[in-house]
Amino acid sequence: MKTACEPIADTIQFGTTSIAYTIIHRKRRHNLAIEVHPDMSVTVLSPPKVSRERIRKLVEKKAPWIMKKLVWFGQIRQYTDPKEYVTGEAVLYLGRQYRLKIHNSVDKPHVRLWEGHLEVALPASQDGEEYRRAVRAAMIDWYRDHAIQKIDECVSRYSTILGIPKPQFKVKKMTKRWGSCSKKNSLNFNLNIVLAPSTQMEYVVAHELCHFRHKDHSARFWTHLRRVMPDYNLRREMLRKEGWRYVI
């Protein structure tokens, strides 16, 4: 027999989905609380003398909220778990989701978007971990080529709007920034921004180009940015909320 403080496993049915949860009684707790964790587990924290039936009714009442959180955490894991670089894995490009499709080819590595898939064709001479590294390398090369092209289009457009000569830039992996502009106007952009919708990429480009005139984030800088991109605040907020997904 379980003691009052030992975890208790239980399950409810929500439509066609079973929601498993663990009840944890705590002596000093005065109310019920449901926690949904990033590992997709569900916990109900309860005072010692609350019945399982009362707890089950609360879980049933909160089932839509629990499912929403589970779906959200599932999406996060899909993009933040280490990539396996296997067929069927979800990948992003310009804000759209594609499925990775890998097959062998006698030719040199080739990557393309085709019918909702990001196809990667590689010679069959590699296998195992070596093959996955080759898939990743081919994808990074493809992303870099497309990032350079798309960012170049944005730089051309916004440098014209801002009335400055079109500058050179570099695309590279960056860990903490989406872009940077040095005191000498050297521009760098994060390779991963090519995974974001074009509206967010445009925000990053316009932001860095505005630093050509204002090197800080003073009120004058934000006023300048607002003139060329009135909805910059919305784009910035979306990038802040969605940026965790943009990982190659």
C-alpha positions in Angstrom: 0.0 0.0 0.0 1.3 3.5 -0.9 1.8 6.0 1.9 0.3 9.5 1.7 3.5 11.1 0.4 4.4 8.5 -2.3 3.7 9.5 -5.9 0.6 8.0 -7.5 0.2 7.3 -11.2 -3.2 7.9 -12.8 -4.6 8.4 -16.3 -7.6 10.1 -17.9 -9.1 9.9 -21.4 -9.4 13.1 -23.4 -11.0 12.3 -26.7 -8.8 9.7 -28.3 -5.8 10.7 -26.2 -4.8 9.3 -22.8 -3.2 11.8 -20.5 -1.0 10.1 -17.9 -0.2 12.1 -14.7 1.5 11.7 -11.4 -0.1 12.8 -8.1 2.3 14.1 -5.5 0.9 14.8 -2.0 2.7 17.4 0.0 2.1 18.0 3.7 2.4 21.8 3.6 0.4 22.3 0.4 -3.0 24.0 0.6 -4.3 23.8 -3.0 -4.2 21.7 -6.1 -1.8 22.6 -9.0 -1.1 21.0 -12.3 2.4 21.2 -13.9 3.3 20.2 -17.4 7.0 19.7 -17.9 9.3 19.9 -21.0 9.9 16.2 -20.8 6.1 15.8 -21.6 5.3 14.6 -18.1 2.3 15.9 -16.1 2.3 16.3 -12.3 -0.5 17.2 -9.9 0.6 18.7 -6.7 -1.9 18.1 -3.9 -2.5 18.6 -0.2 -2.4 15.2 1.7 -6.1 14.5 2.1 -7.5 15.4 -1.4 -9.1 12.3 -3.0 -8.0 10.8 -6.3 -11.5 11.4 -7.6 -11.4 15.2 -7.0 -7.9 15.3 -8.6 -9.2 13.4 -11.6 -12.1 15.8 -12.0 -9.6 18.7 -12.0 -7.4 17.0 -14.6 -10.4 16.3 -16.8 -11.4 20.0 -16.5 -7.9 21.2 -17.4 -7.4 18.6 -20.1 -7.6 21.1 -23.0 -5.0 23.3 -21.4 -2.8 20.3 -20.6 -3.0 19.1 -24.2 -2.1 22.6 -25.5 1.0 22.6 -23.3 2.0 19.1 -24.4 1.7 20.0 -28.0 3.8 23.2 -27.4 6.5 21.3 -25.6 6.4 18.6 -28.4 7.1 21.3 -30.9 9.9 22.7 -28.9 11.5 19.3 -28.6 11.2 18.8 -32.3 13.5 21.7 -33.0 15.7 21.8 -29.9 16.6 18.1 -29.6 19.9 17.2 -31.3 19.3 16.7 -35.0 19.5 13.2 -36.3 19.6 14.1 -40.0 17.3 11.3 -41.0 14.4 11.1 -43.4 11.2 12.4 -41.9 12.8 14.9 -39.6 11.3 18.4 -39.6 13.3 21.3 -40.9 12.6 25.0 -41.5 13.3 27.4 -44.3 12.0 31.0 -44.4 9.5 30.1 -41.7 8.0 27.1 -43.5 8.3 23.6 -42.3 9.6 20.9 -44.6 10.4 17.2 -44.1 13.9 16.0 -44.6 14.2 13.3 -47.4 17.6 11.6 -47.8 18.5 9.3 -50.6 21.6 8.0 -52.2 23.1 9.4 -55.4 26.1 8.5 -57.6 26.7 12.2 -58.2 28.1 14.9 -55.8 26.0 16.0 -52.9 22.8 17.7 -54.0 20.1 19.6 -51.9 16.8 21.0 -53.2 13.3 21.8 -52.1 10.8 19.5 -53.8 7.1 18.8 -53.1 7.2 19.8 -49.4 10.5 18.1 -48.7 14.1 19.2 -48.3 15.8 16.5 -50.4 19.5 15.6 -49.7 21.2 13.3 -52.2 24.5 11.9 -51.2 26.9 9.2 -52.6 26.3 5.8 -51.0 30.0 5.4 -50.1 29.3 6.6 -46.5 27.3 5.1 -43.7 26.4 5.6 -40.0 27.7 8.7 -38.2 29.9 9.6 -41.2 26.8 9.7 -43.4 24.9 11.9 -41.0 27.8 14.4 -40.8 27.8 14.5 -44.6 24.0 15.2 -44.6 24.5 18.1 -42.1 27.4 19.5 -44.1 25.4 19.4 -47.3 22.4 21.1 -45.6 24.6 23.9 -44.1 26.1 24.6 -47.5 22.6 24.8 -49.0 21.4 27.1 -46.2 24.4 29.3 -46.5 24.0 29.8 -50.2 20.3 30.6 -49.8 21.0 32.9 -46.8 23.5 34.9 -48.8 21.0 35.3 -51.6 18.0 36.3 -49.5 20.0 38.6 -47.2 21.6 40.2 -50.2 18.1 41.0 -51.5 17.2 42.6 -48.2 20.4 44.5 -47.9 19.9 45.9 -51.4 16.3 47.0 -50.7 16.9 48.6 -47.3 20.2 50.3 -48.2 18.3 52.0 -51.0 15.5 53.0 -48.6 18.0 54.3 -46.1 20.0 56.2 -48.7 23.3 54.5 -48.1 25.7 52.6 -50.4 25.0 48.9 -50.5 27.5 47.4 -48.1 29.3 44.0 -48.1 28.3 41.4 -45.4 29.2 38.0 -44.1 27.0 35.1 -43.2 28.2 32.8 -40.4 27.2 30.8 -37.4 26.6 33.1 -34.4 25.6 31.9 -30.9 24.1 35.0 -29.3 23.1 37.5 -32.1 21.1 37.6 -35.3 23.3 40.2 -36.7 26.1 42.7 -35.9 27.5 46.0 -37.2 30.9 47.1 -36.1 32.2 50.7 -35.6 33.6 50.4 -39.1 30.3 49.2 -40.5 31.4 45.6 -40.9 28.2 43.6 -41.2 27.6 40.0 -40.1 24.4 37.9 -40.1 23.6 34.7 -38.4 23.2 31.8 -40.8 20.2 30.6 -38.8 18.1 33.6 -39.7 17.4 32.0 -43.1 15.1 29.6 -41.1 12.9 32.5 -40.0 10.1 34.1 -42.0 11.3 36.8 -44.4 9.6 39.5 -42.3 11.9 38.7 -39.4 15.0 38.5 -41.6 14.1 41.9 -43.0 13.9 43.2 -39.5 17.4 42.0 -38.7 18.8 43.5 -41.8 17.1 46.9 -41.4 18.1 46.9 -37.7 21.8 46.5 -38.6 21.8 48.9 -41.5 20.3 51.6 -39.2 23.5 51.2 -37.1 25.4 52.8 -39.9 24.0 56.1 -38.6 23.4 55.3 -34.9 25.9 53.0 -33.3 23.8 52.6 -30.1 20.2 51.7 -29.3 19.2 55.3 -28.4 15.8 56.7 -29.0 17.1 58.2 -32.2 18.1 54.8 -33.4 14.6 53.3 -32.8 13.0 56.4 -34.4 15.2 55.9 -37.4 14.3 52.3 -37.7 10.5 53.0 -37.3 10.7 55.4 -40.3 11.8 52.6 -42.6 9.9 49.8 -40.9 6.8 51.0 -39.0 6.0 47.5 -37.6 9.5 46.7 -36.5 8.4 46.2 -32.9 6.0 43.4 -34.0 8.7 41.7 -36.1 11.2 42.0 -33.3 8.7 40.4 -30.8 7.9 37.5 -33.2 11.7 36.9 -33.6 12.1 36.9 -29.8 9.2 34.4 -29.4 10.1 32.1 -32.3 13.9 32.4 -32.4 14.4 29.2 -30.4 13.2 27.2 -33.4 15.8 28.5 -35.8 18.5 26.0 -35.3 20.4 24.1 -38.0 
